[in-house]
Amino acid sequence: MSNSIKTELRNAIMKLKTLDKITCASDINEVQIIIRQLYLKNLLPGFATAAQIIGVDHYIFDWTDIAKNEYNDLLTVLISLFNQVWPKSGEEIVVFNLFKIDHSFAFIYETIYVLNQELNRKPIEVTEVITELLNDDNFLCISFLHICREKAALIKQHERTIKYLPEISIEKLDGTIAEYLQTIIALPNCVANKFESKIPYIFIPKNYAHLLLKHFLKALNFISKCEDTQIFNLEFLSQLLTRIVINFYNVADRDKNFINFLHILNELAKTHQHTHNILQTIFLKVSGNAAHTLALIMLKSNINIYLLLGDAVQQSETWNLCFLYKLTTQRAPEKNEELEALVEYLAIVNKAELLPKLLQQLTGAWCRRYALQQLTNMEHIIMSKLLILTAKHLYATRKNDDIKDSNLFNFKKSLFTGLKNHLESPDNLKRMIGMKTVEIVFNYAETDEKSEEERLHFDYEKYDTTSKGQILTELDEIGEVKEYKLKSEKAFEVDMQCLETLLEDFMSAEDGKETVPVTLTNQNTEIIEEIKREEETANISTTNKVETVKMELDSDDDDFPAYDMSNDIPQIMEKRPKFVLDLLHTLSTKCDSYDIFETALSSAEQMIRTQLPQHDPKLAVDLMKIFLHLDMEYYYENFERTKYNCVLAICVIQPELCAKYICGEFHTDNSCYNANLRIFMLEVLTGAVKELSGATLKEEDSDDELMYAQKKRYVEVNHVRKFNFKDENKTRLAEAERIIQERLKDKTRRFISKTTFEKNQAKPNPFHAVAGTFFFSLVRGQRTQQMIYSKTDRIAHDIDIMLLVYFMRTVAVIVMGAQNCPIIPIITREVFDLCTFIRFSAEPRVRLAVMELIGITLVTTPRFILVEQFTEQILEIENWLRDIIKSPYVGGESSDECRTLATQILQKLYAARNEEASQLM
């Protein structure tokens, strides 16, 4: 059976390898068919069930070897077919389910291992798969359960020999578990290295830690509900909690989600005794700095430490070092309540053993002169408070607890030594604190037989009104003996309502969204009611916004909750083309419905920009043919803008081929295209030049400009008139406003505080490689002569003139984009030859376009090239411009715009000549 399954899987892998890459919908269908056949033939295991996890439903077949070999290869080949378009989360369920096989830990490990290996090669696609796995409700949780179950099964299998000899199988499993744990913990860093600042939301460290804690709680809940919890080894959960705390949390953050997590564990410990034991076992094996961080957070969050740790301080060296050394002499908490909780926990565990040990350690450190010199004032105050609290718990109630301290005499002797050192201290504050501490602690050690006059007292009256007096008063309050009972696990009863609220808030919150921690006090009911009121208000407001149609339901349907369709994919979205080849096929034929037409156009531009570069260049020409002739079969908002963006994207990706094709189509006979479409071709060429040369306008500006051009083009083409009557007053007013704005800009003083090198840094111009193709294909076409030598008596004269104006402006943009290009001298000569006859056109708008082209050419071409190669042409242009700026009454230009532009060009020429003459002198 095993060999036949492996053979079938190998055949499926070979079929997938025959697909070089996914380029169309048929390729996707073929992949889905192959995967479905694997399930239909039972070549892959199903998903794990609860009965299989706890061992009630035993496995008939061992899939471990297949998981390590064939399943690994299958995932690797499948990932090699991924691209930026396929698969998409939420759509390809069959593909993603192949990665979610959780039959055993071997399958889960191979999935994570393969994804981690392929992350470097295909970061975007693999990250999407990992995100899908993390968002799955059970994938990580089941992996935790599999690890605990398999580790416990191996230990039970070798329980007779493991005490004497190490087992290779257990060590091998431990190595695999350690690698798996390291991989899932390091995922945020691995993804961040690939995406840098654009890291996905779920991989932000705090969000990712919140996600791991959710699955930790799910695994804990499953284990706690099992009758026999011995079938699970909890060491992995301890390791997981350790890594989460060390890698994602610290005390200074005061992360509310993690505090809520500890509150939930605290409440769960009260539900059942075996849950209490499970939690204590998990916390008992926490190692490293995580123990100190956990202890501090528990102290600061008012959590009953004994419920979670039990007597871990006695059983574990890690917790013993944490509570008796780190939290007392190295990194102790600062608040009085936290210090009180610390000492109280030690008193609950073993008052007779732990408190004398702590007291001896604190006394030894506090009384030493060297320590007194090294401690800061805050550290000295904290250690004094700890000394007072420990002595109070140990001696103040010794009659009730019948504790006999044989070292009482040595303790008093150490106190007097410490008092001597404090009195000799030059620091007045430390001296007063030392006197007060010895006074309080020494009186604890005295018997009740001594009167008040015989007890130790110092005089602090002169410090009562100062800040030092406030500190002494605080020490008195801490040292005050009150009649109370030590807390224990029996002192708390589980509050199920509070637990449900905590769990609901923690599990329903988005990963990374901090929830409000619920303090375990007598006001739990009020807090819960307030939370419910807020949720009801939010639900009401959401319902008012979303609900548009109210339907009357039958009384039988009242008990059924409404079906959540928020994550459902619209049926029409399944019909949209996902690849460029599918887009070509969809638009080359008449669409059956508006929905298909709409979805094809809405995703066309992004699809072209992302997929077309990986395809054959000839496909760009095929797409260009489709979009140039594309008509609006159904109404689509902003159709012209969408069509322009798509054609522009195609032209930018394959500029050489597309420029030749567009220019060739532009120069065809009049019977082929109307003027509107020819102007559209020129606009595409203009936009491509701007984008390639890096001179693209802002999106909103370009949108307005295109809309204006389309409107103007529509008016000119559809309302062709021989004579144009313009409102001269409006034209002159607009020109005056433009001149005023330019003068204001010139006269405005600007102060730049900092010059950034990046903005002025030279960058390569991609347009230079295709500048010749754009320019010569457009200028040397057969239609150029037709537009230049158009006769006035022809019916199409106005259309030719309008096309000529757009043509000249497009050429001007091409020349501007070719600045610093090696072929700029050839382009300049071609422009001067082209303008030789057109500049004498009878149409003012043509003469204006010619002057714009000449002005841009003079500015773009380097000065030394103009001087060396085009002296005669420049002199001829100067004479022509002088004639233009003359008054129209003496034979000058009749158009004000032409005269203004000609004056500006002449001024630039004169300024350049004067500057050159001054350099020669």
N, C-alpha and C positions, 0 to 999 in steps of 0.2 A: 504493500500500500504506500509506503513511504517513497519508494522509487518511482511509482507511477505519478504521485503528486509532484515530485521534483521535476519529472519529465514534462508534465503539463505546464508547470510554472516556467520552466526554461523555454518552452515553445512560446508562451505568452510574452516573455522578455524579448525573444527574437523578433516577434511581430512588432513590438513597440520600437525596437531598434531600427526597423525598416523605415519608420517615419523619421525623416531627417529633422523636421520641425513642424510646428502647428501653424498653418497658414490660412486655413479656411474652416468652415463649420463641418465639412465632411471629415476632416482629420479629427476633430473633437468627437464626432459620433463614432469613429473607428476606435478611438481610445476607450470611450465609455463602453462600447460593446465588448472589448477585450476584458475590461475589469468586471463587467457584469457576468461574463462567462466564468470567471474565476469563482464567483460566489455561487452561481448555479451548479457548477460541478463540484462544489464543496472542496475547493483547492485551498481555501483560506479559512481559518477558524472564525467563529462569531465573536461577539462582544462578551465580556465576562459578566457573569451573574453573581448575585449574592451567595447562592448555594455553592458555586464553584470557588469563591473566595474563601469561605469558611471551611471548605473541604468536604461538604456533604455530598455534592455532585462531583464525583471523581472524573478526571480526564481519561478518555479511552485511548487517545493518541498523543504522543509527545511531539509537540511542534517546535521544540527548542532548536533543533538542528536546521529546520527549514527557516526559522526566523533569522538565524545567524547568516545564512547563505542566500537562499532564493529570495526571501522577503527583502533582505538588504539590497540585493541587485535590482529587484523590481522597483523599489522606491528610487534608487539612483537613476535608473533609466527614465522613470517617469518625470523626475525633476529636470532631467536634461531636456525634456520637451517643453518645459515651462517658458513662458515669455511674459512681457509686461501686460499682455491682454488676457491671457488664459493661464491658470484658472482664476476666477474672481470669487471672493468669499461670499457665501450665501447662494451661489448659483450652481457650482459643480459639486453637488452633494456626493455623487458617486466617487469622485476623485478624492475629496477630503476625507470621506469615510475610510478609504484605504489607509490613510495615515493614522486613523483613530482606533485601529484594532488594538484592544487592550486585553486580549485573551490571557496573556501572562506578562511578567516583567520583561521577558526576553524581547517580545514584540515592541513594547514601549521603549525599551532601551535602544533597539535598532532604529526606531523612528527618530528619536532625539539625536542619536549619533549621526545618522545620515544627514539630517537637517543641519546640524552643526557643521558638518564637513562641507556641505554645499553652500553654506551661508557666504563664504568668501567669493564664490563664483557667481551666484545669482542672489544678491542680498535682498532685492525688492520682492522677488517671487517667493523666496524661502521665508522671509519675514511674514508674509501674508499667511503662509501655511502655519507657521508657529503661532501667529495671533489667533488663528482659527482653533488650534489645539488648546491654547490657554483659555479661550472664551468658552470652551466646552465645559459643561457642568461637572463631568465626572472623570475626565482623562487623567489629570494630575492626582486627584484623590485616589483613584483606583491604582495608580502606580505606587502610591505610598502604601496602600493596603497589601499589594502584591509583595512589596519588599519585606514588610513586617511578617507576612505569612510565610514566604519562602525561607527567610532567615530562621524563623522559629522551627520550621519543618526540618531544616538541615541540622540544627542544633539537637533536636530531639532524636534524629536518626543516628547521630554520632555522640550521644550523651555519655556513653560508656568510655569512649576513648578520648574525647576532647579534653578531659581534665589532665591527661598525661601527654598526649601528642597533638600537635596542630594538624587540623584536617585541611587538605589542599582544596577541597570543594568549597569549604566555608571561606577560606582566605581568598579564593578566586571570586566568590560572590561579593565579599567585602570590597574587593578592588573594583568590581563593576559598579557596586552601589556608590562608592566614593566618586567614581568618574561621573556617574549620572547626577549625583548631587552637585558636583562642581559645575557641571554643564548647565543645569537649570538655574543655579545661583548666578552664574556668569553671563547668562543670556542678555540682560540689559546692557552690560559693558560691550559685549560682542556686537550687538545691534547698533549701539551708539557709535562704535568705531567706524561702522559703515555709513551711517546716516548723519553723523556729526550733530549739527544743531537741529536737524529735522527728524529727531527720534520719534517714533510712534508713541501715542499717549500711554498705551498699556505698558511700555517698557521704561517709563519714567520710574526711577528706583522706588519711590514711596508707593506708587500705584502697583508696581509689580510685587512688592512686599505684601501689600494688602491682599492681592490675589492669592499669594501663597498661604497666607494666614486663613483665608476662606477655605481652601482645600485641606488645610491642617485640621480645621474644625470639623469638616465633613468626615475625614478619616477617623478622628477621635470619636465622633458621634456613632459611627458604624461599629467601632471596636467596643464602645461602652454598652451597646445594645446586645452584644453577643453573650450567650450564657457562659461560654468558656473563653475567657480572655487570654488564657495561657497559649492559645494557638498563634498569638501575635507576639513578635519580638519588638519591643518599643524603642530599641536603641536608635533606629533610623529617625524616628520622630524627635528624639532628643538632639540628634545631629542636625536635623533640619531646623529646629528652633534655634539652635546655637548659631548656625550660619545666617539665618534671617536677622537675628539680633545684631551680630557682629557686622554684617555687610550693609544693613539698611537702617539701623536705628542707633541712636545714642541718647544719653540722658538729657542733653541740652535741647534737643528738638521738641520734647514733650508731645510726641505725635499722638493725636487723640484717637486715631484708629487702633493703635497698638494698646493704648490704655483701656479702650473698650474691650479689646481682645482679652486682656488680663482680667477685667471685670467679669467677662463671660465665663472664663475658666474658673474664677472664684465662685460663681454661682453654680456652675456645673458640679463642682466638688461637693456641694451640699445635697445634690439630688440623690445619689446612691453611694454606698460605701465602695463598690468596685470602681466607680468613676473616680472617686477620691484616690483610691490606690493607683489607678492608671496615671493620673496627673502627677502624683508624687513620684512614681517611677520615671516618668518622662523628665521631670525637673531634676531628679536625682542625678541623671547622667548628663546634664548640661555641663559643658566644659568651657575652659578659657575665660576670656573677658566677658563672655555673655552672662556669666553668673553675676558678676558685679553690676553690669548694666541692668539686668532683671531685678536684682535686689533693690537698687536705687529707685527704679521706676515704681516698684511695689511700695516702697516706703513713701514716695512722694504722691502716690495715687490712692492712699488710704485703703489698701488691699490687705486682707488677712493673710499674712505670709504663711502661717502654719497650715492653712487649708491647702495650699499649693505645694509647699516644701515638706511638710511634716517634720521629721527629725533628720532632715538631710544634712544639717550642720554637724551632726555626729557621725553619720554614715559616709559622707563624702568629704574627701580632703579639699576638693575645690570649694565647696560651700563653707567648710570650716575656715579655710584661708580667707574667704570673702568676708564672713561675718566677724571673725575674731581678730582680723588683722587689717584688711583693706578698708572696711567700713568703719573701723574704730580709730586707726592710727594713721592711715594714709589718705583716703578720699572719703571722709565721713560726710553725711548729709548735714545741712546747716540749720534746718528748722527744728524747733523743740519737739513738735509732734512726731517728726521722723525719727529723732533720737529716742523718744519714748517708745515708739513701735519697735525699734531695733532691739532695745534692751528687753522689752516685753516678750518678743519672740524667743529670745534665748532663755528667759525665765520659764516660758511654757514648755520648751523642749526638755531642759534639765537644769533646773535652778541650782541644785547642789553641786553640779560639776562645772557647768559652763560659766556661771557668773563669777565664782572665785577665780577661775582662770582668766577671765576678762579683767576682773578687778586687779589681779596681780600684774597683768600686762600694762594696763593703764597707769597704775601706780608707779611701775618701774620707769615708764616713759615720761610721765608727768613730773616726777620728782627729780629727774636728772638735770643738772645745771646745763649740760651741753644742749639737751633738747629744748630747754627753756630759752636758750640764746638763739636757736635755729627756728623755732616756731614763730609764725606771724601772730598778731593779736587775735585774728579770727580763729586760726587753728588752735590757739591756746584756750580761747573761750569754749570752743566745741569740745575739746578734750576734757576741760573742767566740767562741763555739763554731763558728759558721758560718765565721768568718774562719780559725780553726785548721783545720777540715776542708777548706776550699777550698785553703789553702796546702799542706796535707799531700798532697792528691790531685795538686796541680800541681807541687810541688817535691820532695817526698820520694821520688818514683820517677822523677825526671827523667833519671837515667842510663839506666834501662831504656827509657824512651820517647823519649830523645834530644830533649827539648824545650829550645830555646834562647830565653831571655827577654831581649830587648834592654832591657826596662824594669826589670830587676832593681835597678839602682842607685836609680832613682826610687822603687821600692817600699820599699827599705830606708830611704830618706830620709823617706818618709811614716810609716814605723813609728816612727822616732825622734821625729818631730813629735807623733805620737799618744802616745808614751810621755811626752813632756814635758807634754802637756796632762793626762794621767792623774796624773802625779806632783803636779801643782798642784791636783788636785781635792780638795775638803774631805771627800768621802765616802771613808772608809777602805776599804770593800769594793770600790768601783770602782777605787780606786788599786791595790789588790792584784791584781784581775783584769786590769787593764791591764798591769801589770808581767809577770804570768805569760803573758799572751797574746803580748806582744812577745817574750818569751824563747823561747817555743815556735816561733813563726812565723819569727823572725829566724834561729834555728838551722836551720830547714828550708832557708833561702836560702843558707846557708854551704856551702862545698865540703867534701868529706870529708877534704881535706888538712889542715885545721885540727884541732889536738888538742882534747881535752876542756877543757883549762885555758884555751885561747884563745876558747872559746865563751862566749856571754852567759849568766850565771847570777845570780840574786838570792837573797837569804837570806830564807826563810820559816819558820824553825824555831819562832819564837814563836807562829805561827798554826796549828801542826800539830794541836793538840788542840781547836781551836775550830771553829765552824760555817764560818768563812771558810777554815780549813784543809781542810775536806771539799770545798768548792767548788774549791779549787786542785788537790786530788787528782783530782777529776772532770775538770778541764781536762787534767791530765797523762795520764789514761787515754784521753781523746779524741785527744790529740795523739800517742799512742804509735803508731809505725810498725810495722805488721804485714805479713807477707808474705801477700798474698791476690790473688785474681784478680777483676777487675771482672766483675759479672754482665752477661749479655747474653741475648738471646732464645734463643740456642742452648744456654744453660746449663740450660734447663728442658725436660723431656720431658713430654708430655701424660699425665695420669693419668686414663684413661677411667673407671675405677671411681669415682674421686672426682668426676669431672664428672657421671656418671649420678646419683650420690647428691645432689649439689647441685641438679641440675635436678629430680629427683623431689621433693625437699623444697620447693623454691621454687614449683614449678607446682602441687603438690597441696595446699599450705598454703592455708587460707582467707585471703581478702583481708583484710589487716590483722593477721593472726596471725603474729607474728614467729617465724622459724625460727632454729635454732641455727646460727650461721656456722661453716663448716668451715675451719679454718686450714690453709694449704698447707704442711705440714711433713712430716717423715718419719713422723709418727704418723697419717697419713691412714687407713691400713688399720685401726688400732685404733678410730679414731673411727667409721668406716663400719660395722665389726662391731658396735659398741655401739649405733648407730642402728638397725641391723637387729634386734638383740635386743629393743630397746624396741618396735619395730613388731610383732614377732612376739608379744610379751607382750600388747600392746594388742589385736591381732587375736584372740588366744586368749580374752581376757576378754570381748571383744565377742561372739564366737561363743557363749560360755557363756550370755550374757545373752539373746541373740536366738533362738538355736536351741532350739526346743521339741520338735520331732519329728525324729527321725533316720530317714532313708530309705536303704535299701540300693540303690545304683546298679549298673547293669551295668558290666562291665569296659570296654565300648566307650565309656562316657560319662566315663571318668576324665580324658580329655584336654580336655574342654570346661569352660570356667569357668562358675561359677554365674551365672545371669541376675540382674542387679541390678534389683529391683522396688521400691526405696525411693522412687523419684520417680513411680511409676505412680499414677494416680488410680483409686480404687476404682470399680467399675462402677456401684454404687448411687449414688455421689455425682453421677453424670451425670444421674440421674433426679430429683434434688431440685429443688424450685421455686427459681428464682433471682429472681423478681419477685413483688410483692405480688398481682398479678392471678393469677399461676400458683398462689400459695399459696391464694388464695380458691377457685380451681377445684379444687385438690387436696383441700382439707378439706371442701368442700361436697358431695362425693361420697364414697362408701365406698372407702377405699384398698384396692388390690389385694393389697398385702403389708405386712408389718411394717416392712420397710426404708424404704418410701416414707413411711409414717406417722412413723417415727422421724426421718428426715432433714428432713421438713417441720416438725416441732415443734422440732427442735434449732436450726434457723436462723430460726424465725418471729420471735422478738423483735427480733433485730438487723435483720432485713429490714424489719419494721414501723417501727422507729425511724429507719432511714436513708431509706426510700423513701416511706412514707406521707405525709410533709409535702409532697412534690411532686405528689401526686395530688389528685383531686377530694375535697372533704370528705365527700361521700356514701359514698365507698368505706369510710370509717372505720365508718359505721353498718353496712354490709354485713358487714365483718369482725367487728364486735361481735356481730352476730346469730350468726355461725358459731361464735365462740369461747365465747359464753355457753352455747350448747347442745351444745358439743363433749363427746363421751363418749370414754372410753378404749377404742377399738376393739381395740387390741393393748396388751399391757403396755408401759408406758413409765415408767421410773424418774423420780420427782419430777414426775409428771404434773400434780398440783394446783399445784405451784409454777410450772411452765412455763405452764400455762393462766392463772394469776393474772398473771404477768409480761406475757404478751401482751395480755390485756384491759387491764391498767394502762397499757401503752405506747400502746394505741389511745386510751384515754380522755385521756391526757396530751397527745397530739398534737392531738386535736380535742375539747377538754373540753366545749364548749357543746352540740354535737350529741349527744355520747355521754352527757352527764349527763341531758339530756332523755329520751333513749331508755332509759337504765337506770332512772331514776326512774319512767318510765311503765310499764316492765315490772314493777317492784317493786310497784306499786299495782294490778296486775291481779287478777283473781278467783283464789280458791284453787285452782281446777281447772287453772290454767295452769302453775304452778311449785310445787315443793315448798319447804319451809322452808330446806333446805340451800342451794338455789340463790339464794333471796332474801337469805340472809345473805351469800353470796358477792358479790352485787351491792353490798351495803352495804360490804363490805370493799374492793371496788374503788373505790367513791366515797371511802372514807377514805384509801386509798393515793394516789389522784389528788390529793386536797387537800394531803396532806403533801408530795408531790413538787412540786406547783405552787407551794406557799408556801415551799418550801425547808426544810421541817421533816422531811425524810426521815431515817429512822433508819439506822444503820450496817447494812451488808448482813447481817452475821452476826446482829445483833440482830433485824432484820426477819424473817429466815428462821426463827429460833427462835419469834418471836412468831406468825408465820403458822402454823407447824406446831402450836403449842399451840392456836391458835384453831381450826384445822381439827379437831384431835383433840377439843377441847371441844365444837365444833359437832356432830361426829359422835355423840358420846355423848348430847348433849342431844336431838338430833333422832331418833336411832334408839332411844333408851331414855327416852322421855318418861314422867315419873312425876308423879303428883299430889302426893306428899309426898317431899321430899328430906331424907335423914338425913345429917348432916355430923358429922365428928369434931371436936367443939368444942375438944379439947385441941390438936390440930394447927393449927387455925385461930388460936387465941389465941397459940400459940408463934410462928407465922409473923408475926402482927401485932406481937408484942413484938420480934422480930428487925428488922422494918421500922422500928419507932419508934427502936430503938437505933441503927440505921444512919443515920437522919435526924439524930439528936442528935449523933452523931459527926461528921457532915458539917458541922453548924452550929457545933460547938465547935472544929473544926480550923482552925488558923491557916495562911493561905496567903500566900506571899511572891512577888510578881510582879516580876521584874527589869526587864522591858521590855514595854511596851504597844504592840502593833502596830495601826496605824491601819486596816489593811485588814480586820481581823476585825470592827471596830466600824463600818465604813463602811456607810451605808444603801444598800439595793438595792431596786429595784422588785419588787413582789410580783405575779407573773403571775396569781395566783388572784383578785385583786380584780376583774378584768374579767369573771369568770364566777361570782363568789360568789353573786350573786342567783339565777342559773340553778340552781346546786347546791342552795341552801337552799330556795327556794320550790317548786321542782319536787318536792323530797322531802317538805317539811312539809305542803303543801297538796294532797296526793294523797288519793284516796278511801279508801285503806286506813288512813290515819292515824286517822280516826274509828273504824274497826272495831277497831283495836288498843287505842284508849283506852277505849272503852265495851264491851269484851269481857265477856260474862257468864261467871260461874264455872261454870255448869252446862253450858256448851258443850263438846263433845268437843275442839274445837281451841283451848280456852282456854290451855293450857300453851304451845302453839306461838305463839299471839298474844302472850303475855307475853314469851316468849323473843325474838321479833321486835321487840317494843317496846323491850326493853333494848338490843339492837343498834342499833335505830333512834335511840334517845336518844344513844347514844355517838357515832354517826355525825354527828348534828346538832351535838354538842359539838365534834367535830373541825372541822366546817365553820365554826362560830362562832369557834373559835380561829384558823383560817386567815384569817378575814375581819378580823383586828385592823387598826385604822386605815383600814378601808374606809369610803367615804362613806355606804354604806347600813347601817352598823352600828346606828344608832338604830332603824331599821325592823326589823332582825333581832332586836334586844334586846326590842322590844315583842312581836314574834311569839313569842319564847321564853317570856316571862312569861305570855302568854295560853295558850300550849300547856301550861305546867306548872300552871296554875290548878287543873285537875281531877286531873291525873295524880299530883300529889304526895300525894294522899290514897289512893293505891292500896293494896290489901291485901297486895301482894307486896313484901317488903323489898328485893329486888333492883331493883324498879322505882323505889321511893323513893330508893334509893342512886343510881341512874342519873339521876334528876331532880335530886338535890342536886349531882351532878357537873356536870350541864349548867348549873344556876344558878350554881355557883361559877365555872365557866369564863366564863360570860357576864358576871358581875360584874367579873372580872379583865380581860376583854378590852375591855369598854366603857369609854371615858374617864370619869373621875370627874365632870367638869362636866356631862356628858350625863345621868348618873344623877341628879345633884342637881336639874337643871332639869326633866327630863321624867319621871322614874320614882320620885319620892319616896314616893308611896302604895304602889307595888308593893314597894319595899324595906322599908318599915315592916311590910307584911303578911308578907313573907318572914321578917323578924326575929321576929315573933310566932310564926310557924310553927316556926322553928328553936328558939325557947325551949321550946316544947312538946315538941319532939323530944328535947332533951337532958335532960329530966326523967327521973327514975327510972321504970322500967317498972311499979313497984308503985303509982305515983301517976298513972298514965295516960300515961307517957312512951313513947319508942320502945323496942321490944324488941330491935332489932338493934344490936349493939355497933359495927359498922362505920358504920351510919347516925349513931349518936350521936357517934362520933369525928369524922366528916366535918362534921357540923353544928356541932360545937364549933369546928373550925378556920375554917369560913366565918364564924361569929359573931365570932371574934377578929379576922379581917380587916376585918369591917365596923366593929367598935368602934375598931380602930386607925385606920382611915381617917377616922372621925368625929372622933376626938380630934385627929388631925393637922390636920383642917380647922378645928376650933375654935381650936387654938393659932395658926393663921395669921390668923384673924379678930381675935384679941386683939392 
